[in-house]
Amino acid sequence: MDKMRYSEKNMNDVVKQGLVAFYVLARANVMQRWKKLSYKEKRNAVQALAFMNEVQQNPAKYFSREQTYNDWVVRAQGYARENNLKNEMYAYYIVQTPYTIVTNQAIPAVVGDLYRDYYRFCHNVLQWEYDRTSSHESFRFGAPGFADRVIDQSAEMVKRAEIEKSNCFVKPLKQLAYNFQH
């Protein structure tokens, strides 16, 4: 196992790069749809982009166990209490997770396949974070698998964002090469 690959610093850099790439792609997606959007849809899309920008600038606020766990527990306990659940653990599968809060706020800016990719990325980031910081060794054992998924997804999104940022003459060629590879 490559300890440097899975180091917290490296993974935080990878997560940030992935989130920046998703922001670039979401912004381009919104700009492509801009003329067809109603005033309300435009406002919602701009708010979603602003939120995504905030997430990419401070991922720990939205994904770290330290900053998200207590709120998740409060949501789950409240739901269990309000619905008289005998086993509180079921509530954790019903209430919003930290990553679903992030992805749901981004919906107006990330549509279609981009939403699916963003959802998976955020899910894997949270799983990596929660597994690596778990008090149970069996969970910590799974963290490298999620780290690999985050690394792969981030690299893929960075490639797509680089294509998106290309000038109008080079972009079609890069897109063709990318499509040929995938």
C-alpha positions as CSV (number, residue, x, y, z in Angstrom):
1,M,0.0,0.0,0.0
2,D,1.3,3.4,-1.0
3,K,1.1,5.4,2.2
4,M,1.8,8.7,0.3
5,R,-1.1,8.0,-2.0
6,Y,-3.5,7.6,0.9
7,S,-2.1,10.3,3.1
8,E,-4.6,12.8,4.5
9,K,-2.8,15.7,2.8
10,N,-2.7,14.0,-0.6
11,M,-6.4,12.9,-0.3
12,N,-7.5,16.4,0.7
13,D,-5.7,17.8,-2.4
14,V,-7.4,15.2,-4.6
15,V,-10.8,15.9,-3.1
16,K,-10.3,19.7,-3.6
17,Q,-9.2,19.1,-7.2
18,G,-12.2,17.0,-7.9
19,L,-14.6,19.5,-6.4
20,V,-13.0,22.4,-8.4
21,A,-13.4,20.3,-11.6
22,F,-17.1,19.6,-10.7
23,Y,-17.6,23.4,-10.2
24,V,-16.1,24.1,-13.6
25,L,-18.2,21.5,-15.3
26,A,-21.4,22.7,-13.5
27,R,-20.7,26.3,-14.4
28,A,-20.3,25.3,-18.1
29,N,-23.5,23.2,-17.9
30,V,-25.5,26.1,-16.5
31,M,-24.1,28.4,-19.2
32,Q,-25.1,26.0,-21.9
33,R,-28.7,25.9,-20.6
34,W,-28.8,29.6,-19.6
35,K,-31.0,30.9,-22.4
36,K,-33.6,28.2,-21.8
37,L,-33.9,28.7,-18.1
38,S,-36.6,30.8,-16.4
39,Y,-35.7,33.6,-14.1
40,K,-36.3,31.4,-11.0
41,E,-34.2,28.5,-12.6
42,K,-31.4,31.0,-13.3
43,R,-31.5,32.2,-9.7
44,N,-31.5,28.7,-8.3
45,A,-28.6,27.7,-10.6
46,V,-26.5,30.7,-9.5
47,Q,-27.2,29.8,-5.9
48,A,-26.2,26.2,-6.5
49,L,-23.0,27.3,-8.1
50,A,-22.2,29.6,-5.2
51,F,-22.8,26.7,-2.8
52,M,-20.6,24.4,-4.9
53,N,-17.9,27.1,-4.9
54,E,-18.1,27.2,-1.1
55,V,-17.9,23.4,-0.8
56,Q,-14.8,23.3,-3.1
57,Q,-13.1,26.1,-1.0
58,N,-13.8,24.3,2.3
59,P,-14.5,20.6,1.8
60,A,-13.8,19.7,5.4
61,K,-16.8,21.8,6.5
62,Y,-19.1,19.5,4.5
63,F,-17.3,16.1,4.6
64,S,-15.2,15.8,7.8
65,R,-16.5,13.6,10.6
66,E,-15.5,16.3,13.0
67,Q,-17.8,18.9,11.4
68,T,-20.7,16.8,10.2
69,Y,-21.2,13.8,12.5
70,N,-23.0,15.6,15.4
71,D,-25.5,17.3,13.0
72,W,-26.2,13.9,11.4
73,V,-26.8,12.3,14.8
74,V,-29.2,15.1,15.8
75,R,-31.1,14.7,12.5
76,A,-31.3,10.9,13.0
77,Q,-32.3,11.1,16.7
78,G,-34.9,13.7,16.0
79,Y,-36.4,11.5,13.2
80,A,-36.4,8.4,15.4
81,R,-38.1,10.3,18.2
82,E,-40.7,11.9,15.9
83,N,-41.5,8.6,14.2
84,N,-41.3,6.3,17.3
85,L,-38.6,4.2,15.7
86,K,-37.5,1.4,18.1
87,N,-34.1,1.1,16.5
88,E,-32.5,4.6,16.0
89,M,-30.0,3.1,13.5
90,Y,-32.7,3.0,10.9
91,A,-33.0,6.7,11.0
92,Y,-29.5,7.2,9.7
93,Y,-30.6,5.6,6.5
94,I,-33.6,7.9,6.2
95,V,-32.4,11.4,7.1
96,Q,-30.1,13.3,4.8
97,T,-26.4,12.3,5.1
98,P,-23.7,15.0,4.9
99,Y,-23.1,14.1,1.2
100,T,-26.8,14.2,0.2
101,I,-27.1,17.7,1.7
102,V,-24.2,18.8,-0.5
103,T,-25.5,17.1,-3.6
104,N,-29.1,18.2,-3.2
105,Q,-28.1,21.8,-2.9
106,A,-26.2,21.5,-6.2
107,I,-29.1,20.0,-8.2
108,P,-30.0,23.2,-10.1
109,A,-26.4,23.4,-11.4
110,V,-25.6,19.7,-12.0
111,V,-28.1,17.9,-14.1
112,G,-28.1,14.5,-15.8
113,D,-24.9,12.5,-15.8
114,L,-23.0,15.3,-14.1
115,Y,-25.4,15.0,-11.1
116,R,-24.8,11.2,-11.0
117,D,-21.0,11.7,-11.0
118,Y,-21.2,14.4,-8.4
119,Y,-23.3,12.3,-6.2
120,R,-21.0,9.3,-6.4
121,F,-17.9,11.5,-5.8
122,C,-19.4,13.1,-2.7
123,H,-20.6,9.7,-1.4
124,N,-17.1,8.2,-1.9
125,V,-15.4,11.3,-0.2
126,L,-17.7,10.9,2.8
127,Q,-17.2,7.1,3.0
128,W,-13.4,7.6,2.8
129,E,-13.5,10.2,5.5
130,Y,-15.8,8.3,7.9
131,D,-14.0,5.0,7.3
132,R,-10.5,6.4,7.9
133,T,-11.6,8.1,11.1
134,S,-13.7,5.3,12.4
135,S,-13.0,3.8,15.8
136,H,-13.6,0.3,14.3
137,E,-10.7,-1.3,12.5
138,S,-13.0,-3.1,10.1
139,F,-14.2,0.3,8.7
140,R,-10.6,1.7,8.6
141,F,-9.7,-1.3,6.5
142,G,-12.1,-0.2,3.8
143,A,-10.8,3.4,3.6
144,P,-8.2,2.8,0.9
145,G,-10.9,1.3,-1.4
146,F,-12.9,4.5,-1.2
147,A,-9.7,6.6,-1.5
148,D,-9.0,4.8,-4.8
149,R,-12.4,5.6,-6.1
150,V,-12.0,9.3,-5.1
151,I,-8.6,9.5,-6.8
152,D,-9.9,7.9,-10.0
153,Q,-13.1,10.0,-10.1
154,S,-11.2,13.2,-9.3
155,A,-8.7,12.5,-12.1
156,E,-11.5,11.8,-14.6
157,M,-13.3,15.1,-13.6
158,V,-10.1,17.1,-13.9
159,K,-9.6,15.8,-17.4
160,R,-13.2,16.7,-18.3
161,A,-12.8,20.2,-16.8
162,E,-9.5,20.8,-18.7
163,I,-11.4,20.0,-21.9
164,E,-14.2,22.4,-20.9
165,K,-11.7,25.2,-20.2
166,S,-10.0,24.7,-23.6
167,N,-10.3,27.4,-26.3
168,C,-13.0,27.0,-28.9
169,F,-10.6,25.7,-31.6
170,V,-8.9,23.0,-29.5
171,K,-11.9,21.9,-27.4
172,P,-13.5,19.8,-30.2
173,L,-10.3,17.9,-30.8
174,K,-9.7,17.3,-27.1
175,Q,-13.3,16.2,-26.7
176,L,-12.9,13.8,-29.6
177,A,-9.7,12.3,-28.2
178,Y,-11.4,12.0,-24.8
179,N,-14.5,10.3,-26.3
180,F,-12.2,7.9,-28.2
181,Q,-10.4,6.9,-25.0
182,H,-13.7,6.2,-23.2
